[in-house]
Amino acid sequence: MSIGFFVTGTDTNVGKTLVSCSLIHAFAKTGRSVVGMKPIAAGCENGRWLDVDQLSAASTRQFDRAVINSYHLLAPVAPQIAANYEAVDIDIAVIQQAFHIVQKAVDIVIVEGVGGFVVPLTSQTDTSDLAVALNLPVVMVVGLRLGCLNHALLTAEAIRARRLPLVGWVANMIDPQMDDIAENIEVLKGRLVSPLIGILPYNPHIDASVSADLLDINPLLM
């Protein structure tokens, strides 16, 4: 039976795509078929949505672009705003249908969210509604920078409020100038009930197939 995970972050630009691709590689190394989805992508660079490209390249099977990426929006802003610019209505039911197509065909599906956990998609829905609709356990990426303790604890609280399991978190060093990194990680280890499944060093050019070896996926398979 296929399993899946919803990858969220404590903010935008904290490394969700890197962690999602790393999870794909880590699971693939166990012999499982794994596909990454980015249902909503906001921000086009030279005609490409790079996060979608990276997830597709890491995946062990290929699907039609519209399946793994239901909505690709031009502006690098919150999805509700970007969709309004293009007169697009983001429909979670469309994403659910795409997810079920992939879920039936592979062992593991990694669904990367957009922005943080409660980013508006429409005037009535946000990213947490998507996670609930897909009914997936959550992996949280904590971008290690000043303020991350508050962001991480609030995100974990929001996940619990939606009655979704937070099955693991990854500490990603996104600020090389941050002080007391080890101390911040220890605080989070003491406050978050879910396991720390990896610490990624600061490296803007790290390959996800390499960072995959820094993740412990065993807690996710229990």
Residue, then its C-alpha position, 0 to 999 in steps of 0.5 A: m500500500s502506498i504511503g505519503f508525506f506532506v513536507t511543510g516549512t517554518d517559512t518560505n525559502v527554508g529548504k522544503t524542496l531540498v528536503s523533499c528531494s532528499l527524502i525521495h532519494a533516501f526512500a529510493k535507495t531502499g528500492r521503493s518507487v517514489v514520486g515528488m509532487k508540488p501541487i502549487a508552485a508560485g514563481c517562474e524563472n526563465g519559463r521554468w518552475l525550478d522546484v517542480d523540475q527538481l522534484s521531477a528529476a529526483s523521482t523514480r517515475q515520471f508523470d504528466r506535468a499537470v499531475i505533479n504540479s496542478y497549479h503553476l503561477l507566475a508571480p513569486v508571491a503568496p498563492q492566493i495573490a498570484a492566482n488572483y493575478e491570473a484569474v485562477d481558482i485553486d481547487i483542492a479537489v483537483i489536487q486530490q484527484a492528481f494525488h490519487i493518480v500518483q498514489k495508486a502507481v508508486d510506493i511513496v508520494i512526497v507532497e511539497g507544500v508552498g510557503g509555510f503551513v497556513v499560507p492562503l490559497t484562496s479567500q477560504t482555504d490555505t495550505s493546511d486545508l490541502a494537507v488535511a484533504l490529502n490526510l498525510p502525515v507531516v514532515m516539517v523543515v525548520g530553517l535555522r535562523l533567528g526566530c526559528l524557535n517561535h516559527a517551529l513551535l507555532t507551525a507544530e501547534a498549527i499541525r496538531a490543531r489540524r489533527l495531523p501527525l507531525v512525524g519528523w522534522v529536519a533542521n536546515m542551516i540556512d543562515p551561516q551567520m546564525d549563533d548558537i545553532a546547536e543550542n537552538i536544535e537542542v531546545l527544539k528537540g526538547r519541545l517537539v515530540s516528533p523525532l529530528i530526522g536530520i540536520l543539513p549543513y549550510n551548503p547552497h550547492i548541496d546535491a539532494s542525493v548527497s543530503a539524502d544520506l544525512l536523513d534518517i527515514n526509519p522513524l517515517l516507516m514505523 
